[in-house]
Amino acid sequence: MSSKSIFAKFTCFFCLVFLLSACAPAANATPTSRAAALRNRPTRTPAAPTALPATPTPLPLPTATPLPPATATLTPAPLMDFSTASVFGSGILPHFQALITVKVNANLVGEYYAIVQDDKPYTCIYYSDRPHLLYCSGPLAGVEKFVHFALFQKGVNYPIFQADVLMPNFDTPTPDD
């Protein structure tokens, strides 16, 4: 190792020690007057709250707030009892239309429609000369197979009569009363 290299290392070490000693506080150093003033200043005591004179303030009188009207939508009950209804017949009409006839024990009252196979709408009518038969017609849902028939009354959100109906072949006649 050369003497220049040892001298350079010693110089670096000496500068480092000098720099660190300059940053460290002196052992017997006293704080400056500003630092001492900040550290030793008295704490502020909060002032006692002053009481306000009591003045009688009248409270507002309660007011009646009307409630909004009830908006529950009730589904009306069917006008007729379909618990004894039955499928009277089924048939196929021209142009791929079908007919399903429902028989009830009383004269029909109200307006009706049907849904076949969950997506085919059927219109339903009854005639004054046969008021116990409801004729529902709509798009053909099948041939020689059972289709699900759900009858609804207008204004009622649930089926009032349901049945699985066998749809006949094209050459089967529809029954009469």
C-alpha positions in Angstrom: 0.0 0.0 0.0 1.4 3.4 -0.9 1.7 6.3 1.5 -0.5 8.4 -0.7 -3.3 5.9 -0.4 -2.9 5.7 3.4 -2.9 9.5 3.6 -6.0 9.7 1.4 -7.9 7.2 3.6 -6.8 9.0 6.8 -7.9 12.3 5.3 -11.3 10.9 4.5 -11.7 9.4 7.9 -10.7 12.6 9.6 -13.1 14.6 7.5 -15.9 12.2 8.3 -15.2 12.4 12.1 -15.0 16.2 12.0 -18.3 16.4 10.1 -20.1 14.1 12.5 -18.8 15.9 15.5 -20.0 19.3 14.1 -23.6 17.9 13.8 -23.7 16.5 17.4 -24.8 18.8 20.2 -22.2 19.8 22.7 -22.5 18.1 26.1 -22.6 21.3 28.1 -24.5 23.4 25.6 -27.4 25.5 26.8 -30.5 26.1 24.8 -30.9 29.4 23.1 -33.1 32.0 24.7 -35.8 31.5 22.0 -35.9 27.7 22.5 -36.0 28.1 26.2 -38.8 30.6 25.9 -40.8 28.3 23.8 -40.2 25.3 26.1 -40.9 27.2 29.4 -43.8 29.4 28.4 -46.9 29.1 30.6 -49.8 27.1 29.4 -53.0 29.0 28.7 -55.9 28.3 31.0 -59.3 28.4 29.1 -61.6 31.1 30.3 -64.7 30.0 32.1 -67.7 30.1 29.8 -70.0 33.0 30.4 -73.6 32.0 30.9 -76.2 33.6 28.6 -79.3 35.0 30.2 -82.2 32.6 29.9 -84.8 33.9 27.5 -88.0 31.9 27.0 -88.1 30.9 23.3 -91.4 29.3 22.4 -91.1 26.0 20.6 -93.0 25.7 17.3 -96.4 23.9 17.6 -96.5 20.5 16.1 -98.2 20.4 12.8 -100.1 17.5 11.4 -98.3 16.1 8.3 -100.7 14.0 6.1 -99.3 10.6 5.2 -99.2 9.8 1.5 -101.9 7.5 0.3 -101.1 3.8 0.3 -99.9 2.7 -3.1 -100.1 -1.0 -2.7 -101.5 -2.6 -5.8 -103.8 -5.3 -4.9 -104.7 -7.9 -7.4 -108.4 -8.3 -7.6 -109.9 -11.7 -6.9 -111.4 -13.5 -9.9 -115.1 -12.9 -10.5 -115.7 -16.6 -10.8 -114.6 -19.8 -9.1 -112.7 -22.0 -11.6 -111.9 -24.8 -9.1 -114.3 -27.1 -10.9 -113.5 -26.0 -14.4 -112.2 -28.5 -16.9 -110.8 -28.7 -20.4 -113.8 -29.5 -22.6 -111.8 -30.0 -25.8 -108.9 -28.9 -28.0 -108.5 -28.7 -31.7 -106.5 -27.2 -34.6 -107.8 -24.4 -36.7 -106.7 -23.2 -40.1 -103.5 -21.2 -40.5 -101.6 -23.1 -37.7 -104.0 -21.8 -35.0 -105.2 -23.9 -32.1 -108.5 -23.9 -30.0 -108.8 -24.9 -26.4 -112.3 -24.9 -24.8 -112.8 -24.7 -21.0 -116.1 -25.7 -19.4 -117.3 -24.1 -16.1 -120.3 -24.8 -14.0 -121.8 -21.3 -14.1 -122.4 -18.6 -16.7 -119.1 -16.8 -17.4 -118.6 -13.2 -16.3 -115.5 -11.0 -17.1 -112.8 -11.0 -19.7 -110.2 -13.7 -20.0 -107.0 -14.6 -21.9 -104.6 -17.5 -21.8 -100.9 -18.2 -22.2 -99.8 -21.6 -23.7 -96.4 -23.0 -23.3 -95.2 -19.9 -21.3 -95.1 -17.6 -24.4 -98.0 -18.0 -26.8 -100.9 -15.6 -26.1 -104.4 -16.8 -26.6 -107.6 -14.7 -26.8 -110.6 -16.1 -25.0 -114.3 -15.4 -25.7 -117.7 -16.8 -24.7 -121.0 -16.6 -26.4 -124.4 -15.8 -24.8 -125.9 -18.9 -26.2 -123.2 -21.0 -24.5 -122.2 -19.0 -21.4 -120.5 -21.9 -19.6 -117.9 -22.5 -22.4 -114.8 -20.4 -22.8 -113.1 -20.6 -26.3 -109.4 -19.7 -26.3 -107.5 -19.5 -29.6 -104.0 -18.7 -30.5 -100.8 -19.9 -32.2 -100.4 -23.7 -32.5 -98.0 -24.9 -29.8 -97.7 -28.5 -30.7 -99.4 -31.5 -32.5 -100.1 -34.8 -30.8 -98.4 -33.6 -27.6 -99.4 -32.0 -24.2 -99.1 -28.2 -23.9 -99.3 -26.2 -20.8 -102.5 -24.0 -20.7 -102.7 -21.1 -18.1 -106.0 -19.1 -18.0 -106.0 -15.5 -16.7 -108.8 -13.0 -16.0 -108.0 -9.5 -17.1 -106.7 -7.5 -14.1 -105.7 -10.7 -12.2 -101.9 -11.3 -12.1 -102.0 -15.0 -11.5 -103.5 -17.9 -13.4 -107.0 -18.8 -12.3 -107.0 -22.2 -14.1 -104.1 -24.4 -15.4 -104.0 -27.7 -17.3 -101.9 -29.7 -19.5 -103.8 -30.2 -22.7 -103.3 -32.8 -25.4 -103.3 -31.1 -28.8 -104.8 -33.5 -31.4 -103.7 -34.3 -34.9 -104.8 -32.0 -37.8 -107.8 -34.1 -38.7 -109.5 -34.3 -35.3 -112.7 -32.4 -35.0 -113.5 -30.1 -32.1 -116.3 -31.2 -29.8 -119.6 -29.4 -29.6 -121.8 -28.7 -26.6 
